[in-house]
Amino acid sequence: MRQGYQADVVSIIMPTYNNSTVLKESIVSIQQQGYQDWELLLVDDCSTDGTRDMLRELAERDSRIQLILLTENRGSGFARNEGLSRARGRFVAFLDSDDLWHPEKLEKQLAFMKAHNYGFTFTAYHVFEEQPTVFKRTVRVPEKIHYRQLLKNTIIGCLTVLIDREKVGDFRMPLLRARQDTATWLSILKKQDYAYGMTEPLAYYRVSATSLSSNKWRMLKKKTGRCTGNKKVYRSSIRVMFSVVTWAMPYGRGEDE
C-alpha cells in the first residue's frame, strides 16, 4: 500500500458552490452511514451565499470534516482534485453537495469490494426532485462494465463510485468543461479490466432547478441514452466525448488487448 493511506478510511470528496439550501442534507446522509470510518473533504469553490459559514459550523461539530476553501472559483474538477490531493484514505468516494446516500451505502459497498477483491465499483441510484422518497426514476446498472462499453453508455454515477487506491493507484480528474468523471473512469478502465456494479440502489441523485442540479437532468438524459432530437446538442455531446476520450487515452495500456 502507498505510504500515507489509512487502510480502512473512506475519503469522501464533496465540492460545493452556493448550495447552502440543501448542503446540510448531503452531509447528514454521510454522518448517518452505518460505516463510520470516513473523512469528508469539503471543497468550497468560492461561495458567496453563506455556504462557508455553514461549513465552518459543521466542521466545528465533527472532526472528520476537513474544509478546503478556494480563493477563486475554479470549477468542480479542480475542486475534486484539491480534495483528492489531501485525501488520506485507501478508499475514495464522491458526493455532490445536493445528492444523498443511503445509510448502508458505504457498509454494503465496502463489503462487496472486499468479498470479491474489486478495485473500482459503482451502484444503481434513484433520481428525485425535492423528496428522496419520491423517485422520478431509478438508474439501473450492469454487473460490470469495461472501457469500450463505457464509451457507449456512461452509466456510472459519480455519487455511487467507490475506488480502492491500493488496487487502482492514485488518480486525478481532468479539467474539462464537462464529464470530468467519465474521463476519469475511462482512464482507470484503460488499466483495470472492469468496473463492477451493485444492482441495489444506494444513492439519491437530485435534479432540481433550485439547486446545483439545474443542468443535471440534461446530463442524466445523456448518461442514460435519452435522445433530445436536437442536432446542436448532439454535436456538442460528440465534442465533449471526443475531449474525454482524448484525455483518457494517454493513461491507457496502449494497444487494445
N, C-alpha and C positions, 0 to 999 in steps of 0.2 A: 504494500500500500504506500502511496505517496506520503512522505513525511509531512505531518501537519493536519491530515484528515482525521477527524474524530469518528471512530469506527461505526457507531450506531446513531450518530446525529444526522437528522434530515435538515438541510439548509433550504429554507423556503424564500424564494426571491419574489418580492412584490413591488413593482413600480407603481407610482401614483402621481396624479396631477389634477388638482382642483376637483377632488372627489369626496369631499367631506360628508356628503349626504348618505353615502352607502358604505364608506370605507370601514366603519366600525363593525358592520355586519360581517364583512370578509375576514377581519382579524379575529372576531369571536368564533367564526367557524374553524379557525386554526386552533384557537385556545381550547375548543371543545373536543379536539381529537382524542380518541382513546389512546393513541400513541403520543407520549408527551416528550420524547427526547428530540426536540427540534429547536432550531433558531430561526427567527424571522428577520430577514434583511429588508427593511422598508426603505425604498429609494424614492425620495420625493424630487420630482423633476421641476423644481422651482415654482411650486404652487403659490397662488395669490388669494385664495378664498378662505383662509383659516385652517386649511388642512394641516399645516405644520404645527399649529398649536395643539390640535387633536393628537397628532403623532407623538409629540413630546409628553403629553399626559399619559398616553397608553404605554410608552416606553418606560416611564417612571414607575408604572404599576407592574410591569412584567420584565424581568431582567433578561429574558430570552429574546426580546425585541431590540434590534440594533438599527438606529437611524442613520441614514446616509442622506444628507441634504445637499443637493446640487445647487451651484451658484448661478447656473443658466439652464434654460430649457433645451434639452438635447435629444429628447425622444425616448421611446420605450426600449429600443435596442441598446442604446448607450446605458440607460438606467439599469437594465438587467445585467449588463456586463460589469457595471460597478458592483452590483451585488455578488455576482459570480467571483469577482476578484477577491472578495473578502469572506467568502463562504468557507466555513471550517469543516462542514460535514462531508462524510463519504458519499451520502446521498443528496441529490439536488432535486427540488420540485419548484414549480412556478404557480403563482396565483395572482391574477389581476385584482385590483382593488375594488372591483364591483362584482366579482364572482364569488362563489361559495363552495365549500367542500362538505361532503357527507361526514358525519362524526367518525366513521370507521375507515375513511379513505386511506390514511397512512398505514394503519394497522393491517388492513387486508392486503394492500398493495405490496408492502414490505414482505409479508408472509409469502405472497405469490412469487415474488422475485427470489427470495431465499430458497424456497422449496424447489425451484426449477433452475437456479443458478443463472438468472437472466440479468442483463446489464441495463436494458432500456425497455421500459414498459409504459403503457397508457391505458385508459379505461373509457368505457362509454360514459355519456353525460346527458343530463337533462337541460333543456333550454327553457327559460322563463322570462317574464317581463317584470312584474312587480312582486309577486309572491312565489317563492321557490317550491311551494306545494302545488302550484297550478302550472303545469307544463304546456308550452307551445308544441314541443316535440321532444323526442328522445333520439339522440345521435348514437346509433349502434356501431360497433367497431368489429373488425375481424380479429381472429385469434392471433394472427401475426401478419406483418407486412414487411416487404423488402423494398429496396431503393426504387426499382422500376415501377412497382405498384404505387408507391407514394407519389411519384411524378404524375400519375394519372388520377389519384384520389387523395387529396391532402386531408385525410380523415383524422389525423392525430391532433387532439385538442391540447393546447399548451397548458391549460389548467389541470390536465389529467396526468401529465408526464411525470415519471419518477426515474431518475438516472443514477446508476451506481458508478461513481467516478473511478473506483478501483478497477472496474472492468472496461469502461468506455474511455477513460482518460479525461484530462481537463479539456474544457472547450469554451468558446465564446460565441456570441451571436453576431451576425454581420450587421453593419449599419446601413441597411436597405430601407427604402421608403415603406415597404410593406412586406409581410410574410417572412420576417426575420426568423420566426420559429420554424417554419417549414424548411428554410435554407439550413438551419442548424440540424434538424432531424436528417436531412439528406446527407449532410457532411458526415454525420455519425454513421449513417447506414452505408456509406462507402467503405467503412472499416468494420462494421458489425453486420452480420448476415441478416438479422431481423430485429424489429421492434415487436414486442409481444403485448397483445391486448387482453384486457379483462372485460368480459361482456357485461358485467354488473355496472350500472351507472353509479359513480361515486363522486360526481361533481355537478355543479349547477352554473350554467353559463347565462349571464344576464344580457338581454337585448332590450334597451330602453333608451328613448330619445333624451331622457333627462339625466343620463349618466355618461360614463366613459364609453358606453356601448353604442353611441349614436351611429357609428359606422360598422358595428359588429354584425348586424343582421345581414348586410350586404356581403361581408366576408364569410358568414356562415353559409349563405347560398352557394358561394363559390366552393367552399370547403366540402359541401355535401352534394355538389353536382347539379344544383338547380340552374336552369338556363334563364337568362334575362331577356334574350331576344334583341339585345342592344349591341350593335356591331362595335360601337366605340368602347363599351365596357369589355367586350370580348377581346379587342385588340389590346386594351390596357392590361387585361389579365395575362395575355400572352407575353407582353413586355416584362411584366413583373416576374413571371415564372422563368423567363429567359435569364433575368438578373439573378434569380435564386439559384438556378442550376449552374450558371457560370461561377457564382461564388463558391458553391459546394464542390465543384469538380476538382480543384487543386488539392483537396484534402482526401481524395479517394485513393484507391489501390491501383489506379492506372487502368489498364485494360479490363473490361468486364470478364469475369471468370465464368 
